[in-house]
Amino acid sequence: MPVTESEEHRALRAAVSALGHKYGREYLTRTVEEGRPATELWAEAAELGYLGVNLPEEHGGGGGGIFELSIVLEELGAAGCPLLLMVVSPAICGTVIARFGTEEQKRDWLPALADGTRVMAFGITEPDAGSNSHRITTTARRDPATGDWLLTGRKVFVSGVDIADATLIVGRTEDARTGRLKPCLFIVPRDTPGFERRKIDMELSAAEKQFELTLDDVRLPAGALVGDEDAGLLQLFAGLNPERVMTAAFAIGMGRFALSRAVEYARDRTVWKAPIGSHQAIAHPLAQAHIDLELARLMMQKAAHLYDAGDDTGAGEAANMAKYAAAEACVKAVDQAVHTLGGNGLTREFGLASLITAARVSRIAPVSREMILNYVSHQTLGLPKSY
């Protein structure tokens, strides 16, 4: 794995950064206040080919991978205007369909996901099955008379369902040989009868809203199933590993944005005849924050390289580590940035206060730091499983 980026990657990073700074933090804040998604930025990012940079060229994408898509999200975040649905629509859903979808599913969805004209949400978490995917109770059964699928269940904390054209739902079907339930993925169009949504009242301010979904005997054609009915966890983790890599990119971008605001302030703010940034009590924590973010990025890039190379097992370990490291680095960077500005860190002018809660999301979702530590202690270190 290269430890430095190629000229093409540096050019992509610079171009996306320019787009991000064209919109900036103020634009994203305005969309949140207006209660709408960042449609203008989404459309321009799509037009420039950034949303579908990871999708196959034959289906309208850029032919790159999660590595390139993570660059896009990180740089938008560093400019103060990350697009959360990039984690879901092109990274999770686009990747799963590109790897396992039927030719018809690829034709229907990939070009539209790449050019931004269609958006997909992703539903996996349930009220009684947060970190334990084996407790998912959303089930799918065949209608023997028609061959259709019937889905029943509930999902929570699903982002952007109100603007998504469809939701990729994780359900479970019964294995005819063992009788055990196994995970399967279904494309559920937003207006399907029996598919209902309820907005969750969040104190977190974000352009993307959170929803609870109910599926009451939602009838889907046989072609709604993504991939092989017997593939199970393989297809599920094909989407979850990119999700962790992209969450790391989201967190690193946010941390970089907060750090840049703090560094600028520390250079300019003068007390007792010297900029506050000249004092080690201010400078050293900011330097530590920068180091932590850079280290997290290296692990994120390793995870992306492994995934794009087809090493799902290696990518799983690295993606979990990257998500953990990036979340911790982000929270610390945001906290130190606010502390550097003092009272100004809580004002609307500097755009940092809202990041205090936003940064913690990367610790919680899509998997908690405790579950990552469980994964590393059990899978990597070989310690006895604790659950």
Secondary structure, DSSP 8 states (H G I E B T S, - for coil): --SS--HHHHHHHHHHHHHHHHHHHHHHHHHHHTT---HHHHHHHHHTT-TTTTS-GGGTS-S--HHHHHHHHHHHHHTT---THHIIIIIIIIHHHHHH--HHHHHHHHHHHHTTSS-EEEE--BTTBSS-GGG---EEEE-TTT--EEEEEEEEEEETTTT-SEEEEEEEEE-TTT--EEEEEEEEETT-TTEEEEE---SS--SS-EEEEEEEEEEE-GGGEES-TTTTHHHHHHHHHHHHHHHHHHHHHHHHHHHHHHHHHHHH-EETTEEGGGSHHHHHHHHHHHHHHHHHHHHHHHHHHHHHTT-HHHHHHHHHHHHHHHHHHHHHHHHHHHHHHGGGGGSGGGT-HHHHHHHHHHHHSSS-HHHHHHHIIIIIT------
